[in-house]
Amino acid sequence: MSIETKDIRFAYGEHEVLRGVSFEAEPGQLVALLGPNGVGKSTLFKCMLGLLKNYSGDTLINGKSVKKMPAADLAKEVAYIPQWHYPSFNFSVIDMVLMGTTSQISRSSVPGREQIETAEQALEKMNILHLRDKGYTQISGGEQQLVLVSRALAQKARILIMDEPSSNLDFGNQFRIMKQIKDLAADGYTVIESLHNPDQAYMYADRLIAMKGGMIVADGKPSETMDADLIEKLYGVEVKVHSLRHDRIRICVPNNLNID
């Protein structure tokens, strides 16, 4: 299931946020969207999902325009995982994941055995089935993020759009969630995620898209695009990029870092 953006442009009043963003993502590909705060990554996702209406350009799913797709049909193709989610009620984990199955049943129906099995399979895939009956607000931030991914899997969409999935997580949970996301791409999902950490983008992504000023300024394999010049262009800091483990890992270190 492929997804393509074509010349997406959007402005808040006089402030132009997106200025002609075009790219395509394919099944089995983990695409990392990298860029500073306010560059338009979240706005781009909202345009791609049809959550913002007054934009120009288009998003195509297997060649079909999102603008012409009913919400229920779009939900069968694309799942969105937000940065964070605070429900007003302490739903159980299984109920949170079951919410992802609503596009599979009629509005007047309630989830049945098939939907429950789908939700449980999604939890098992994320290795958190043991949390099934716990309250969502009573589990850790990393576990909550895995629940949101499980909910997206229960939706049975093959395109996953993730807005900073590792933000606000501790060091260990960042690596756990990123490994799970990498595994989903290996299973054939099309994954597009925004990230703030260049090291993570290099370590896990198959493709890196860098944005600055509402435009794409670099697009390609992380090994071919992520260097000191790109980091300075994006974030305005001079760094040295160190390669480790036969270039499987790259670490950005600020030039003005003084360690005695």
C-alpha positions in Angstrom: 0.0 0.0 0.0 1.8 3.1 -1.2 1.1 6.7 -0.3 2.2 9.8 -2.2 2.0 13.5 -1.5 1.8 15.9 -4.5 2.8 19.5 -4.1 1.1 20.1 -0.7 0.9 23.7 0.3 -0.7 25.1 3.4 -0.8 28.5 5.3 -2.1 29.7 8.6 -3.3 33.1 7.4 -0.4 34.9 5.9 2.1 32.4 7.3 3.0 29.8 4.7 3.8 26.5 6.6 4.1 24.1 3.7 5.5 25.1 0.4 5.2 22.3 -2.1 5.9 19.0 -0.3 6.0 16.0 -2.6 7.3 12.5 -1.8 6.2 8.8 -2.0 6.5 6.0 0.5 6.3 2.3 -0.4 5.4 -0.9 1.5 8.1 -2.2 3.7 9.7 1.3 4.0 10.3 3.2 7.2 10.5 6.9 6.3 11.8 9.3 8.9 10.7 13.0 8.6 13.3 15.1 10.3 13.3 18.9 11.0 13.2 21.5 13.7 10.1 22.6 15.7 7.5 24.5 13.7 8.7 23.3 10.3 5.3 21.8 9.5 5.7 18.1 10.1 2.5 17.7 12.1 0.7 20.1 9.7 1.8 17.9 6.8 0.4 14.8 8.5 -2.9 16.5 9.1 -3.1 17.5 5.4 -2.3 13.9 4.4 -5.0 12.6 6.6 -7.6 15.1 5.4 -7.9 16.7 8.8 -7.1 20.1 7.3 -9.2 21.1 4.3 -7.9 24.4 3.0 -4.7 23.1 1.5 -3.6 22.7 -2.1 -2.0 19.7 -3.6 -3.1 16.1 -2.8 -2.4 12.8 -1.2 -2.8 9.6 -3.1 -3.2 6.2 -1.7 -2.5 3.6 -4.4 -3.4 6.4 -6.8 -6.7 7.4 -5.2 -7.1 10.9 -3.9 -7.6 11.2 -0.1 -9.9 14.2 -0.8 -12.4 11.8 -2.5 -12.3 9.1 0.1 -15.0 8.9 2.9 -13.5 8.9 6.4 -14.5 5.2 6.9 -12.7 4.2 3.8 -9.6 6.2 4.6 -9.5 4.6 8.1 -9.2 1.2 6.4 -6.0 2.3 4.6 -4.2 4.7 7.0 -3.8 4.7 10.8 -2.5 7.8 12.7 -0.5 7.4 15.9 -0.3 10.8 17.7 2.5 11.9 20.0 0.4 11.4 23.1 -3.1 10.7 24.1 -4.9 11.6 27.3 -8.4 10.0 27.5 -11.0 11.6 29.8 -11.8 8.2 31.2 -9.5 5.4 32.3 -10.3 2.9 29.6 -8.8 -0.5 29.9 -6.0 -1.3 27.5 -8.1 -3.8 25.5 -10.9 -1.2 25.2 -8.4 1.4 23.9 -7.2 -1.0 21.2 -10.8 -2.0 20.3 -11.4 1.6 19.4 -9.2 0.8 16.3 -11.8 -1.7 15.0 -14.7 0.7 14.7 -14.2 1.1 11.0 -14.8 -2.7 10.6 -18.4 -2.6 12.1 -21.5 -0.5 11.6 -22.2 2.5 13.8 -25.0 0.7 15.7 -22.9 -2.4 16.4 -20.5 -3.2 19.3 -17.2 -5.1 18.9 -17.7 -8.8 18.8 -15.4 -11.8 19.2 -13.7 -11.2 15.9 -12.8 -7.6 16.9 -11.6 -8.7 20.3 -9.4 -11.3 18.8 -8.0 -8.7 16.4 -7.2 -6.4 19.3 -5.6 -9.2 21.3 -3.4 -10.1 18.3 -2.3 -6.5 18.0 -1.4 -6.4 21.7 0.5 -9.7 21.3 2.4 -8.3 18.3 3.6 -5.4 20.4 4.5 -7.8 23.3 2.0 -6.2 25.7 -0.8 -8.7 25.9 -0.1 -9.0 29.6 -1.4 -5.4 30.0 -4.8 -6.3 28.4 -7.0 -5.5 31.5 -5.0 -2.7 33.0 -6.2 0.9 33.0 -4.6 2.9 30.2 -3.8 5.9 32.5 -2.1 3.5 35.0 0.6 2.2 32.7 3.9 3.8 31.8 4.4 6.3 29.0 6.3 3.7 26.9 3.5 1.2 27.4 0.9 3.8 26.5 2.7 4.5 23.2 2.7 0.8 22.4 -1.0 0.6 23.1 -1.6 3.4 20.6 0.5 1.5 18.0 -1.6 -1.7 18.9 -4.8 0.3 18.3 -3.5 1.3 14.8 -2.7 -2.3 14.0 -6.2 -3.4 15.1 -7.5 -0.9 12.6 -5.9 -3.2 9.9 -4.6 -0.2 7.9 -1.3 -0.9 6.1 -0.1 2.7 6.2 1.0 4.0 9.6 1.7 7.7 10.2 3.4 8.4 13.5 4.0 11.8 15.0 7.1 11.7 17.2 6.5 8.2 18.6 9.5 8.3 20.9 9.0 11.8 22.3 8.7 12.1 26.1 9.9 8.5 26.6 12.8 7.4 28.7 16.0 6.1 27.2 15.0 2.4 27.3 11.4 2.9 26.0 12.7 5.0 23.1 14.6 2.0 21.8 11.8 -0.4 22.5 9.3 1.6 20.6 11.7 2.3 17.7 12.5 -1.4 17.4 8.8 -2.3 17.2 8.3 0.3 14.5 11.2 -1.0 12.5 9.8 -4.5 12.8 6.4 -3.3 11.4 8.1 -1.9 8.3 9.9 -5.3 7.9 6.5 -6.9 8.0 5.4 -4.9 5.0 3.8 -1.9 6.6 4.4 1.6 5.1 5.6 3.7 8.0 6.1 7.4 8.0 7.2 9.0 11.3 8.4 12.4 12.4 11.5 12.4 14.6 13.6 15.0 16.4 16.6 12.7 17.0 18.9 12.5 14.0 20.7 9.5 15.6 17.4 7.5 15.7 16.6 8.5 12.2 19.9 7.1 11.0 19.7 4.0 13.1 16.2 2.9 12.2 15.0 4.6 9.0 15.3 3.2 5.5 14.8 6.7 4.1 15.3 10.2 5.5 13.3 13.2 4.5 14.6 16.5 6.0 12.4 19.6 6.1 13.2 23.2 6.6 11.2 26.3 5.8 8.2 24.2 4.8 10.1 22.5 2.1 12.0 19.2 1.6 15.7 20.0 1.6 17.1 16.4 1.6 15.6 13.1 0.6 17.4 9.8 0.4 19.1 7.0 2.3 20.2 8.1 5.8 23.8 7.1 4.9 23.7 9.4 1.9 21.9 12.4 3.4 22.8 12.7 7.1 26.0 14.6 7.7 27.2 17.6 9.6 26.1 20.1 6.9 22.5 18.8 7.0 22.3 19.0 10.8 23.6 22.6 10.8 21.2 23.5 8.0 18.2 22.1 9.9 19.0 23.1 13.5 21.6 25.9 13.3 24.3 24.1 15.3 27.7 23.0 14.2 28.3 19.3 14.9 30.7 16.5 14.1 29.1 13.3 13.0 30.8 10.2 14.3 30.4 6.8 12.7 30.3 3.7 14.8 30.0 0.0 14.2 31.0 0.1 10.6 28.7 3.1 10.0 25.6 1.3 11.3 25.3 4.1 13.8 26.0 7.9 13.5 26.2 10.2 16.5 26.0 14.0 16.3 28.2 15.8 18.8 28.1 19.7 19.0 31.5 21.3 18.1 31.3 23.6 21.1 31.0 20.8 23.6 33.8 21.2 26.1 34.5 18.2 28.3 37.4 18.4 30.7 
